[in-house]
């Protein structure tokens, strides 16, 4: 008799849908359901908080100016009410820096910023009042008309048109509302929160000692208590660290190192931190992660931060301000990014010197950017090559006298 009956009829295969509960029970939870993470929970994670703070603080340092086109070129339209509004006081309780910092926080967390544009009966903009993103619902009908349903804290609702709302949206999948970076990366952020909480529990509740004293003999209760008290008195606390231990009566000390699970936990937290930095496009050294940073590449990373991270946000906000607040093509809003691109003093002085000698800048323009007062004669454009002032006719060269005699 054969040990195995190879001709035994095979059982029919069992077909289970991919999201079957039986399949989930066998392998564990394998569903791709997105974890729910609120903005507040995400902001309580150090990496998310640090990235959002870097972006919002950077935005707060960039003043927003209103420019207008003139026959002589583009100039700051300082006399316009909108210039003061966006530069200094968008509303009664925010400065310009605070307003744009809040705009960036909303874009980082929710992917949208909503502000109520308060206009007079003549259409003049007098203030912009920020609205909570969770209180605004954007609706679009079959004719592509967009309305904003605003729910106030007291429960009242109001339907507003696009000309009443300053809506700055980030990356969008439907062209109407921006996607939330927090919700679309909830699993990554949630994993980071779990790792953080687990590490906190390890350090709070784990009783793993730094080392073990052991002996081949048997200690009575008095000997045990004496050795314990003597060891703690001689080597317990920060003040007794790194002291030489003297062991007697056959005692031996064996250190307890970190377990592989604890080492893997640290690596996992580092990986999550790099993923979140990539999500916000913030260089890790800006949030204090200097593992891969060097003095030679930090300057290049700062430039990449401007080009790949801040510039898209700035152009997004500028375009929306122009569309929502201006009705003339000869005016535009523009952020001053000179502070963001500012290099060390030696490089700046060399750059200004080159621009002055090339006739691109006047000495007073360079002094203004360096924070110095203008000087007499500093408004003239000169070159080092021929010491001529641009815009003036050079002196005629003396003609050589011809002796007729």
KEKE-3310 file (N, C-alpha, C; in steps of 0.2 Angstrom, whole numbers, plus 5000, padded with zeros to 4 digits):
npx = (5004:5003:5011:5006:4992:4994:4985:4974:4959:4960:4955:4943:4948:4947:4939:4942:4937:4948:4946:4941:4934:4937:4950:4957:4956:4964:4977:4979:4976:4974:4969:4968:4964:4963:4971:4964:4969:4969:4971:4976:4981:4992:5000:5005:5015:5032:5040:5031:5026:5038:5041:5030:5031:5043:5040:5029:5035:5045:5038:5032:5043:5043:5039:5024:5022:5014:5014:5015:5014:5023:5028:5041:5045:5043:5036:5034:5018:5015:5006:4993:4978:4978:4991:4995:4986:4989:5002:5004:4992:4980:4968:4959:4966:4977:4994:5003:5013:5009:4997:5000:5008:4998:4991:5000:5001:4988:4988:4998:4992:4978:4977:4970:4966:4954:4947:4937:4932:4930:4921:4917:4902:4905:4914:4927:4941:4942:4946:4952:4946:4951:4944:4939:4945:4938:4925:4920:4913:4915:4905:4900:4891:4882:4885:4897:4898:4903:4901:4902:4899:4897:4899:4896:4903:4893:4883:4875:4873:4879:4879:4891:4898:4911:4918:4918:4926:4942:4951:4964:4971:4980:4988:4977:4964:4953:4952:4945:4945:4959:4970:4972:4987:4989:4979:4981:4992:4991:4993:5007:5010:5002:5009:5021:5016:5012:5025:5031:5023:5025:5038:5038:5031:5040:5051:5044:5038:5045:5056:5069:5085:5101:5112:5117:5121:5128:5131:5140:5136:5124:5114:5109:5095:5100:5113:5109:5102:5112:5122:5114:5111:5124:5129:5120:5122:5136:5136:5124:5114:5118:5130:5138:5142:5152:5161:5174:5170:5172:5172:5167:5168:5165:5156:5150:5148:5137:5133:5118:5113:5104:5090:5087:5074:5072:5083:5078:5067:5071:5078:5066:5059:5068:5067:5053:5053:5061:5053:5042:5048:5050:5037:5033:5043:5054:5071:5080:5089:5084:5075:5083:5089:5104:5111:5115:5119:5131:5143:5146:5135:5124:5121:5117:5106:5098:5095:5089:5078:5071:5068:5061:5052:5047:5045:5035:5024:5023:5021:5008:5001:5002:4996:4983:4980:4981:4970:4959:4959:4963:4958:4964:4976:4988:4994:5001:5004:5018:5030:5044:5058:5071:5077:5076:5085:5097:5114:5130:5140:5152:5150:5139:5144:5153:5145:5137:5147:5151:5139:5138:5149:5147:5136:5123:5117:5115:5127:5119:5108:5113:5118:5106:5100:5109:5106:5111:5111:5108:5121:5128:5128:5127:5118:5121:5125:5139:5154:5168:5177:5179:5176:5164:5149:5133:5121:5126:5135:5151:5166:5174:5187:5204:5209:5223:5235:5240:5254:5256:5267)
npy = (4994:5011:5024:5037:5043:5047:5049:5054:5064:5081:5095:5107:5123:5137:5152:5169:5185:5200:5209:5201:5196:5184:5182:5193:5189:5178:5183:5193:5211:5217:5226:5241:5252:5269:5277:5288:5303:5318:5336:5342:5331:5327:5339:5338:5329:5329:5330:5334:5346:5354:5355:5362:5373:5378:5381:5391:5401:5405:5410:5421:5430:5436:5450:5456:5465:5478:5481:5492:5496:5508:5521:5523:5510:5496:5499:5501:5502:5512:5521:5515:5509:5495:5491:5494:5487:5473:5473:5477:5477:5466:5464:5468:5462:5455:5456:5459:5449:5439:5436:5429:5419:5412:5408:5399:5389:5384:5379:5369:5360:5358:5360:5370:5388:5399:5415:5428:5441:5457:5470:5487:5496:5501:5492:5493:5485:5482:5474:5457:5443:5428:5412:5397:5382:5370:5374:5378:5374:5369:5370:5364:5367:5359:5367:5372:5382:5390:5390:5395:5388:5393:5390:5396:5399:5400:5392:5397:5399:5404:5407:5410:5420:5417:5430:5435:5427:5424:5411:5401:5388:5372:5358:5350:5338:5340:5352:5362:5361:5360:5346:5338:5337:5331:5321:5314:5308:5301:5288:5286:5297:5292:5280:5286:5292:5281:5275:5284:5285:5272:5272:5281:5274:5263:5269:5274:5264:5252:5241:5238:5235:5244:5236:5220:5212:5198:5182:5167:5161:5160:5173:5179:5188:5200:5202:5204:5216:5224:5224:5230:5242:5248:5248:5256:5268:5271:5271:5275:5288:5304:5310:5300:5293:5284:5280:5269:5253:5242:5226:5212:5197:5188:5194:5198:5209:5212:5220:5227:5228:5237:5230:5221:5225:5237:5245:5244:5251:5264:5266:5265:5277:5287:5285:5287:5301:5306:5303:5312:5324:5324:5324:5337:5344:5349:5352:5341:5346:5358:5355:5351:5339:5333:5322:5319:5331:5343:5356:5360:5356:5362:5375:5373:5366:5375:5384:5375:5373:5385:5386:5373:5372:5384:5394:5388:5389:5403:5409:5403:5409:5423:5423:5421:5431:5442:5439:5439:5451:5462:5472:5477:5475:5481:5481:5471:5459:5455:5445:5449:5442:5443:5442:5428:5423:5428:5429:5425:5439:5442:5436:5444:5457:5456:5452:5464:5473:5469:5471:5485:5490:5485:5493:5489:5491:5506:5514:5518:5511:5498:5501:5503:5491:5484:5490:5503:5521:5532:5540:5556:5559:5545:5540:5539:5530:5521:5515:5504:5503:5514:5525:5532:5540:5533:5538:5551:5562:5558:5567:5576:5570:5577:5584:5580:5592:5599:5603:5616:5622)
npz = (5000:4996:5003:5001:4992:4977:4967:4971:4971:4968:4979:4975:4970:4981:4979:4984:4986:4985:4995:5005:5020:5026:5021:5026:5039:5039:5035:5043:5045:5029:5021:5011:5017:5022:5035:5048:5051:5060:5058:5070:5077:5068:5068:5081:5080:5079:5067:5057:5063:5063:5049:5044:5052:5047:5034:5035:5043:5034:5024:5031:5031:5019:5011:5004:4989:4980:4963:4949:4931:4923:4911:4913:4918:4929:4945:4963:4969:4980:4985:4983:4991:4992:4993:5006:5013:5010:5013:5026:5035:5033:5040:5055:5065:5061:5055:5040:5039:5048:5042:5029:5034:5041:5029:5023:5033:5032:5019:5019:5028:5025:5011:5006:5006:5013:5012:5017:5007:5011:5005:5000:4995:4983:4978:4983:4991:5008:5018:5022:5028:5036:5034:5043:5036:5038:5039:5027:5012:4995:4981:4965:4950:4936:4926:4928:4937:4952:4970:4987:5002:5017:5034:5049:5066:5075:5069:5059:5041:5025:5008:4996:4983:4970:4969:4982:4990:4994:4987:4989:4982:4984:4976:4965:4962:4955:4951:4958:4972:4983:4987:5003:5011:5023:5024:5013:5015:5027:5031:5032:5041:5052:5055:5059:5071:5078:5080:5088:5099:5104:5107:5117:5126:5129:5135:5146:5153:5151:5160:5158:5163:5164:5166:5173:5188:5194:5202:5206:5218:5231:5237:5253:5260:5267:5262:5248:5249:5254:5244:5233:5238:5240:5227:5220:5227:5224:5210:5204:5196:5187:5191:5196:5184:5173:5183:5190:5193:5207:5211:5222:5231:5220:5211:5196:5182:5169:5154:5147:5131:5118:5111:5096:5091:5097:5091:5077:5079:5080:5068:5060:5064:5059:5045:5043:5046:5036:5025:5028:5027:5014:5009:5012:5005:5012:5016:5025:5034:5038:5048:5058:5056:5053:5048:5035:5030:5024:5025:5013:5005:5010:5007:4993:4995:5001:4991:4982:4990:4989:4975:4972:4982:4989:4979:4970:4978:4981:4968:4966:4976:4972:4959:4962:4971:4962:4953:4961:4968:4960:4946:4935:4921:4922:4935:4948:4961:4970:4978:4989:4988:4992:5005:5006:4997:5001:5003:5011:5018:5012:4999:4995:4994:4984:4974:4972:4969:4957:4950:4951:4944:4932:4928:4930:4943:4953:4965:4976:4976:4979:4992:4998:4998:5006:5018:5021:5022:5008:4998:4993:4975:4973:4965:4952:4937:4935:4926:4929:4919:4910:4918:4915:4916:4914:4902:4899:4888:4883:4886:4873:4864:4865:4850:4839:4836:4821:4813:4802:4797)
capx = (5000:5007:5010:5002:4988:4995:4979:4968:4956:4961:4949:4942:4951:4943:4940:4940:4939:4954:4945:4937:4935:4941:4957:4959:4957:4970:4984:4979:4973:4978:4965:4972:4960:4967:4970:4961:4973:4967:4977:4979:4986:4998:5004:5008:5021:5037:5042:5026:5026:5044:5041:5025:5034:5049:5037:5025:5040:5049:5033:5031:5048:5043:5034:5021:5021:5009:5018:5011:5018:5024:5032:5048:5046:5038:5037:5030:5012:5014:5000:4987:4976:4979:4998:4995:4982:4993:5009:5004:4986:4974:4962:4961:4969:4983:4999:5004:5017:5004:4992:5003:5010:4992:4989:5004:4999:4982:4990:5001:4988:4972:4978:4966:4965:4948:4947:4931:4934:4925:4921:4912:4897:4908:4919:4934:4943:4944:4949:4952:4945:4952:4939:4942:4944:4932:4919:4919:4911:4915:4901:4900:4885:4884:4887:4904:4897:4906:4898:4905:4894:4901:4896:4900:4903:4886:4878:4873:4876:4879:4881:4895:4901:4919:4921:4918:4930:4949:4952:4970:4971:4986:4988:4970:4962:4947:4952:4940:4948:4965:4970:4975:4993:4989:4974:4983:4998:4988:4996:5014:5010:5000:5015:5026:5013:5013:5032:5033:5020:5028:5045:5037:5029:5046:5055:5040:5036:5050:5060:5075:5091:5107:5116:5115:5126:5127:5136:5138:5134:5117:5114:5103:5092:5104:5118:5106:5100:5118:5125:5110:5112:5131:5130:5116:5126:5142:5136:5118:5114:5123:5136:5142:5143:5159:5166:5177:5167:5176:5167:5170:5164:5163:5151:5151:5143:5135:5129:5112:5112:5098:5087:5086:5068:5073:5087:5074:5062:5075:5078:5060:5057:5072:5064:5047:5055:5063:5047:5038:5051:5049:5030:5033:5048:5058:5077:5080:5094:5080:5072:5088:5092:5110:5114:5118:5121:5138:5144:5146:5129:5118:5119:5114:5099:5094:5093:5084:5072:5068:5066:5057:5047:5044:5043:5028:5019:5023:5018:5001:4997:5002:4991:4976:4979:4980:4964:4954:4959:4964:4954:4968:4982:4995:4996:5002:5007:5024:5034:5051:5062:5078:5079:5077:5091:5102:5120:5135:5141:5157:5147:5135:5148:5156:5140:5135:5152:5151:5133:5139:5154:5144:5131:5117:5115:5119:5129:5114:5103:5117:5118:5099:5099:5113:5104:5114:5108:5111:5126:5127:5131:5127:5112:5123:5127:5146:5158:5175:5182:5181:5174:5159:5142:5128:5116:5129:5140:5158:5170:5177:5195:5207:5212:5230:5237:5244:5258:5256:5273)
capy = (5000:5017:5029:5043:5042:5053:5050:5057:5070:5088:5099:5113:5129:5142:5159:5174:5192:5202:5212:5196:5196:5178:5183:5197:5186:5174:5186:5200:5217:5218:5231:5247:5258:5275:5279:5294:5308:5325:5341:5343:5325:5328:5344:5335:5325:5334:5331:5338:5353:5357:5356:5367:5379:5381:5384:5396:5406:5407:5414:5427:5434:5438:5455:5456:5472:5479:5485:5495:5497:5515:5522:5522:5504:5494:5502:5499:5507:5513:5525:5512:5506:5488:5490:5494:5481:5466:5473:5479:5475:5463:5465:5472:5458:5452:5459:5455:5443:5434:5433:5425:5413:5408:5405:5394:5384:5381:5375:5363:5355:5356:5361:5376:5393:5403:5421:5432:5448:5462:5476:5492:5496:5503:5487:5493:5480:5485:5469:5450:5439:5421:5407:5390:5377:5365:5378:5380:5368:5371:5366:5366:5364:5356:5373:5374:5388:5388:5393:5393:5387:5395:5388:5400:5395:5400:5388:5401:5397:5409:5405:5416:5419:5417:5436:5436:5423:5423:5404:5399:5380:5369:5353:5348:5333:5342:5359:5366:5361:5357:5340:5339:5333:5327:5316:5309:5304:5299:5281:5288:5301:5288:5276:5289:5293:5275:5274:5289:5283:5265:5273:5284:5268:5259:5273:5276:5258:5247:5240:5235:5238:5245:5230:5215:5210:5191:5178:5159:5159:5161:5178:5180:5194:5205:5203:5207:5223:5228:5225:5234:5249:5250:5249:5262:5274:5272:5271:5278:5295:5306:5312:5294:5290:5282:5278:5262:5248:5237:5220:5207:5191:5184:5197:5200:5214:5211:5226:5225:5232:5238:5224:5223:5228:5244:5248:5244:5257:5271:5267:5267:5284:5291:5284:5291:5308:5308:5303:5318:5330:5324:5326:5344:5346:5353:5349:5338:5350:5364:5353:5349:5332:5334:5316:5319:5337:5345:5363:5361:5355:5365:5381:5371:5363:5381:5386:5370:5374:5391:5384:5368:5372:5391:5397:5386:5392:5411:5410:5401:5415:5429:5423:5421:5438:5446:5437:5440:5458:5467:5472:5480:5471:5485:5480:5464:5458:5451:5444:5451:5436:5445:5439:5421:5422:5432:5424:5428:5446:5442:5435:5449:5463:5454:5453:5471:5477:5467:5474:5492:5491:5483:5498:5487:5495:5512:5513:5520:5505:5493:5503:5502:5483:5483:5493:5509:5527:5534:5546:5561:5556:5538:5538:5539:5523:5521:5509:5505:5502:5520:5530:5536:5540:5532:5544:5557:5562:5558:5573:5575:5569:5582:5583:5582:5598:5598:5609:5617:5625)
capz = (5000:4995:5009:4999:4986:4972:4962:4975:4968:4972:4981:4971:4973:4984:4977:4989:4984:4988:5001:5009:5028:5028:5019:5031:5046:5039:5034:5046:5041:5023:5017:5010:5020:5024:5042:5049:5055:5060:5057:5076:5078:5064:5071:5087:5078:5079:5061:5054:5066:5061:5042:5043:5055:5042:5028:5037:5045:5028:5021:5035:5030:5012:5011:4997:4987:4974:4958:4943:4926:4921:4905:4915:4920:4935:4952:4969:4970:4987:4987:4983:4997:4992:4995:5013:5015:5009:5016:5034:5039:5029:5044:5061:5070:5058:5051:5033:5040:5051:5037:5025:5038:5042:5023:5022:5037:5029:5013:5021:5032:5022:5004:5004:5011:5011:5015:5015:5004:5013:5000:5001:4990:4977:4976:4986:4996:5014:5023:5021:5035:5035:5036:5044:5030:5039:5039:5020:5007:4988:4977:4958:4947:4929:4921:4931:4942:4959:4975:4993:5007:5023:5040:5054:5072:5078:5066:5053:5034:5020:5001:4994:4976:4970:4970:4989:4993:4991:4988:4987:4982:4982:4971:4965:4957:4951:4948:4962:4979:4984:4991:5009:5011:5029:5023:5007:5018:5033:5033:5034:5047:5057:5057:5063:5077:5082:5082:5093:5105:5106:5110:5123:5131:5130:5140:5152:5156:5151:5166:5156:5166:5160:5167:5178:5193:5195:5206:5206:5224:5233:5242:5257:5259:5269:5257:5242:5250:5255:5237:5230:5241:5239:5220:5218:5230:5220:5202:5202:5195:5182:5195:5197:5178:5171:5188:5190:5198:5211:5212:5226:5232:5214:5207:5189:5179:5162:5152:5143:5126:5115:5107:5089:5090:5098:5085:5071:5080:5079:5061:5057:5065:5055:5039:5043:5046:5029:5021:5029:5024:5006:5008:5012:5001:5016:5017:5032:5039:5041:5054:5063:5054:5050:5047:5028:5028:5025:5024:5005:5001:5013:5003:4987:4997:5003:4984:4980:4994:4986:4968:4972:4988:4990:4972:4967:4983:4980:4961:4967:4979:4968:4954:4965:4973:4956:4950:4966:4971:4955:4940:4929:4919:4923:4942:4950:4967:4969:4984:4989:4990:4993:5011:5005:4993:5004:5005:5016:5017:5007:4992:4993:4992:4978:4969:4971:4966:4950:4946:4950:4939:4925:4926:4931:4949:4956:4972:4981:4976:4983:4999:5001:5000:5012:5024:5022:5019:5001:4998:4987:4969:4972:4960:4945:4935:4932:4925:4931:4913:4907:4922:4912:4919:4909:4900:4898:4883:4885:4884:4866:4865:4861:4843:4838:4832:4814:4812:4794:4795)
cpx = (5004:5006:5006:4998:4989:4989:4973:4965:4957:4955:4949:4945:4946:4944:4938:4941:4944:4952:4941:4939:4939:4948:4960:4961:4963:4977:4984:4976:4977:4974:4969:4968:4965:4966:4968:4966:4970:4973:4980:4984:4992:5002:5007:5014:5026:5039:5037:5026:5032:5044:5036:5028:5039:5045:5033:5030:5044:5044:5032:5037:5048:5037:5031:5019:5017:5013:5013:5016:5017:5028:5039:5050:5041:5041:5032:5024:5011:5008:4993:4985:4978:4986:4998:4991:4986:4999:5009:4998:4980:4968:4964:4965:4975:4987:4999:5008:5013:4999:4995:5006:5004:4990:4993:5002:4993:4983:4993:4997:4982:4972:4974:4966:4959:4948:4941:4934:4929:4926:4916:4907:4900:4913:4926:4935:4945:4947:4948:4951:4946:4946:4942:4940:4938:4926:4916:4918:4911:4910:4901:4895:4887:4886:4894:4904:4899:4903:4902:4900:4898:4897:4899:4899:4897:4881:4875:4876:4875:4882:4885:4897:4908:4922:4921:4923:4937:4951:4959:4971:4978:4985:4980:4969:4956:4947:4948:4943:4954:4965:4974:4981:4993:4984:4977:4990:4997:4992:5003:5014:5008:5005:5020:5023:5014:5020:5034:5029:5023:5034:5044:5035:5035:5050:5051:5039:5041:5055:5067:5081:5097:5112:5114:5122:5124:5133:5135:5135:5126:5118:5108:5100:5096:5109:5115:5105:5107:5122:5121:5111:5119:5132:5126:5120:5132:5141:5129:5118:5119:5130:5141:5144:5150:5164:5168:5173:5172:5171:5171:5165:5161:5158:5154:5146:5143:5131:5124:5112:5105:5096:5087:5079:5068:5077:5082:5069:5065:5076:5072:5058:5061:5069:5057:5048:5057:5057:5042:5041:5050:5042:5030:5038:5053:5065:5078:5084:5090:5076:5076:5090:5098:5114:5118:5119:5128:5138:5144:5139:5123:5116:5115:5107:5095:5091:5088:5077:5068:5065:5060:5051:5043:5041:5036:5022:5018:5019:5010:4998:4997:4997:4984:4975:4977:4973:4958:4953:4960:4960:4958:4974:4988:4997:4996:5005:5013:5028:5041:5055:5069:5081:5080:5083:5097:5108:5124:5137:5147:5155:5143:5138:5151:5151:5138:5141:5152:5145:5134:5144:5152:5138:5124:5113:5119:5122:5124:5109:5107:5117:5111:5098:5103:5111:5107:5110:5112:5116:5125:5131:5131:5122:5115:5126:5134:5149:5165:5180:5184:5178:5169:5153:5137:5123:5119:5134:5147:5161:5174:5185:5198:5210:5219:5231:5241:5248:5259:5263:5278)
cpy = (5006:5021:5035:5041:5047:5054:5053:5063:5076:5091:5105:5119:5134:5149:5164:5181:5195:5206:5208:5197:5190:5179:5188:5194:5181:5177:5192:5205:5218:5223:5237:5253:5263:5276:5286:5298:5315:5330:5342:5337:5325:5333:5342:5331:5330:5335:5336:5345:5357:5359:5362:5374:5382:5384:5391:5402:5409:5412:5421:5432:5437:5443:5454:5463:5472:5483:5487:5496:5505:5516:5521:5515:5502:5497:5500:5504:5508:5517:5521:5509:5498:5486:5490:5488:5475:5467:5474:5476:5473:5464:5468:5468:5454:5457:5456:5449:5437:5431:5428:5419:5409:5405:5399:5388:5380:5376:5369:5358:5353:5357:5367:5382:5397:5409:5425:5439:5453:5469:5481:5492:5498:5498:5488:5488:5483:5480:5462:5446:5431:5417:5400:5385:5372:5368:5380:5374:5371:5367:5369:5363:5361:5361:5376:5381:5386:5392:5391:5393:5388:5394:5392:5396:5395:5395:5391:5399:5403:5406:5411:5414:5419:5424:5439:5432:5423:5415:5403:5391:5378:5364:5351:5343:5335:5349:5364:5366:5358:5351:5341:5334:5329:5320:5311:5306:5302:5292:5282:5292:5296:5283:5279:5291:5287:5273:5278:5287:5276:5267:5277:5279:5264:5263:5274:5269:5252:5247:5237:5238:5239:5239:5225:5213:5202:5187:5171:5157:5161:5167:5178:5187:5200:5207:5206:5214:5227:5229:5230:5241:5252:5252:5255:5269:5276:5274:5274:5286:5297:5308:5306:5290:5289:5281:5271:5258:5243:5232:5215:5202:5187:5187:5199:5205:5213:5216:5223:5230:5233:5232:5226:5226:5236:5248:5249:5250:5263:5271:5268:5274:5288:5290:5288:5299:5310:5308:5309:5324:5330:5326:5333:5348:5351:5349:5347:5343:5356:5362:5350:5342:5333:5328:5316:5326:5339:5352:5365:5360:5359:5371:5379:5369:5369:5384:5382:5371:5380:5389:5379:5368:5379:5394:5395:5389:5400:5412:5408:5407:5421:5429:5424:5428:5443:5445:5440:5448:5464:5466:5475:5476:5475:5485:5473:5464:5453:5451:5446:5445:5437:5442:5432:5419:5425:5427:5428:5435:5446:5441:5441:5455:5462:5455:5460:5475:5475:5470:5482:5493:5489:5488:5495:5490:5501:5510:5514:5514:5499:5495:5502:5495:5481:5486:5500:5515:5529:5540:5550:5558:5549:5535:5537:5532:5524:5515:5510:5505:5509:5526:5535:5535:5538:5537:5550:5556:5562:5565:5571:5574:5574:5580:5584:5588:5596:5604:5610:5620:5620)
cpz = (5000:5001:5007:4992:4982:4967:4965:4972:4972:4973:4976:4974:4976:4982:4982:4986:4988:4994:5006:5016:5030:5026:5024:5037:5045:5039:5039:5042:5035:5019:5017:5012:5023:5031:5043:5054:5055:5060:5064:5078:5074:5066:5077:5086:5076:5072:5057:5056:5063:5054:5041:5046:5050:5037:5030:5040:5039:5025:5024:5034:5023:5012:5004:4995:4981:4969:4952:4938:4924:4915:4907:4917:4926:4941:4957:4969:4977:4989:4986:4989:4998:4994:5002:5016:5015:5013:5024:5037:5034:5033:5050:5066:5068:5055:5044:5034:5043:5046:5032:5028:5039:5035:5022:5027:5034:5023:5014:5025:5028:5014:5001:5009:5008:5015:5013:5013:5006:5008:5002:4995:4983:4974:4979:4991:5002:5019:5020:5027:5033:5038:5038:5038:5032:5039:5032:5016:5000:4984:4969:4954:4940:4924:4924:4935:4949:4964:4982:4999:5014:5029:5046:5061:5076:5075:5059:5046:5030:5013:4998:4987:4976:4971:4977:4993:4990:4993:4985:4988:4980:4976:4971:4960:4953:4949:4953:4969:4979:4988:4998:5010:5017:5027:5018:5010:5025:5036:5036:5040:5053:5059:5061:5070:5081:5084:5088:5100:5108:5109:5117:5129:5133:5136:5146:5156:5156:5157:5164:5159:5162:5160:5172:5182:5195:5198:5205:5213:5225:5238:5246:5256:5261:5264:5251:5243:5251:5248:5233:5232:5239:5231:5218:5221:5226:5213:5200:5201:5190:5185:5196:5190:5177:5176:5187:5195:5201:5213:5217:5227:5226:5210:5201:5186:5171:5159:5147:5137:5123:5111:5100:5087:5091:5093:5079:5072:5078:5071:5057:5058:5060:5048:5038:5043:5039:5024:5022:5027:5017:5005:5007:5008:5005:5017:5024:5037:5042:5047:5059:5062:5050:5048:5040:5026:5029:5023:5017:5002:5004:5009:4996:4989:4999:4996:4981:4984:4991:4979:4968:4977:4988:4984:4970:4972:4981:4973:4962:4970:4975:4963:4957:4968:4967:4953:4955:4968:4965:4949:4934:4928:4920:4930:4943:4957:4966:4976:4984:4992:4991:4999:5010:5002:4995:5006:5010:5014:5011:5000:4990:4991:4986:4972:4967:4968:4958:4946:4946:4944:4932:4923:4927:4937:4950:4963:4977:4981:4980:4990:5002:5003:5005:5019:5026:5019:5012:5003:4992:4981:4968:4968:4953:4944:4932:4930:4927:4925:4910:4912:4919:4916:4913:4908:4899:4892:4885:4882:4877:4868:4862:4855:4843:4834:4826:4813:4804:4792:4793)
residu = (UNK:UNK:UNK:UNK:UNK:UNK:UNK:UNK:UNK:UNK:UNK:UNK:UNK:UNK:UNK:UNK:UNK:UNK:UNK:UNK:UNK:UNK:UNK:UNK:UNK:UNK:UNK:UNK:UNK:UNK:UNK:UNK:UNK:UNK:UNK:UNK:UNK:UNK:UNK:UNK:UNK:UNK:UNK:UNK:UNK:UNK:UNK:UNK:UNK:UNK:UNK:UNK:UNK:UNK:UNK:UNK:UNK:UNK:UNK:UNK:UNK:UNK:UNK:UNK:UNK:UNK:UNK:UNK:UNK:UNK:UNK:UNK:UNK:UNK:UNK:UNK:UNK:UNK:UNK:UNK:UNK:UNK:UNK:UNK:UNK:UNK:UNK:UNK:UNK:UNK:UNK:UNK:UNK:UNK:UNK:UNK:UNK:UNK:UNK:UNK:UNK:UNK:UNK:UNK:UNK:UNK:UNK:UNK:UNK:UNK:UNK:UNK:UNK:UNK:UNK:UNK:UNK:UNK:UNK:UNK:UNK:UNK:UNK:UNK:UNK:UNK:UNK:UNK:UNK:UNK:UNK:UNK:UNK:UNK:UNK:UNK:UNK:UNK:UNK:UNK:UNK:UNK:UNK:UNK:UNK:UNK:UNK:UNK:UNK:UNK:UNK:UNK:UNK:UNK:UNK:UNK:UNK:UNK:UNK:UNK:UNK:UNK:UNK:UNK:UNK:UNK:UNK:UNK:UNK:UNK:UNK:UNK:UNK:UNK:UNK:UNK:UNK:UNK:UNK:UNK:UNK:UNK:UNK:UNK:UNK:UNK:UNK:UNK:UNK:UNK:UNK:UNK:UNK:UNK:UNK:UNK:UNK:UNK:UNK:UNK:UNK:UNK:UNK:UNK:UNK:UNK:UNK:UNK:UNK:UNK:UNK:UNK:UNK:UNK:UNK:UNK:UNK:UNK:UNK:UNK:UNK:UNK:UNK:UNK:UNK:UNK:UNK:UNK:UNK:UNK:UNK:UNK:UNK:UNK:UNK:UNK:UNK:UNK:UNK:UNK:UNK:UNK:UNK:UNK:UNK:UNK:UNK:UNK:UNK:UNK:UNK:UNK:UNK:UNK:UNK:UNK:UNK:UNK:UNK:UNK:UNK:UNK:UNK:UNK:UNK:UNK:UNK:UNK:UNK:UNK:UNK:UNK:UNK:UNK:UNK:UNK:UNK:UNK:UNK:UNK:UNK:UNK:UNK:UNK:UNK:UNK:UNK:UNK:UNK:UNK:UNK:UNK:UNK:UNK:UNK:UNK:UNK:UNK:UNK:UNK:UNK:UNK:UNK:UNK:UNK:UNK:UNK:UNK:UNK:UNK:UNK:UNK:UNK:UNK:UNK:UNK:UNK:UNK:UNK:UNK:UNK:UNK:UNK:UNK:UNK:UNK:UNK:UNK:UNK:UNK:UNK:UNK:UNK:UNK:UNK:UNK:UNK:UNK:UNK:UNK:UNK:UNK:UNK:UNK:UNK:UNK:UNK:UNK:UNK:UNK:UNK:UNK:UNK:UNK:UNK:UNK:UNK:UNK:UNK:UNK:UNK:UNK:UNK:UNK:UNK:UNK:UNK:UNK:UNK:UNK:UNK:UNK:UNK:UNK:UNK:UNK:UNK:UNK:UNK:UNK:UNK:UNK:UNK:UNK:UNK:UNK:UNK:UNK:UNK:UNK:UNK:UNK:UNK:UNK:UNK:UNK:UNK:UNK:UNK:UNK:UNK:UNK:UNK:UNK:UNK)
# end
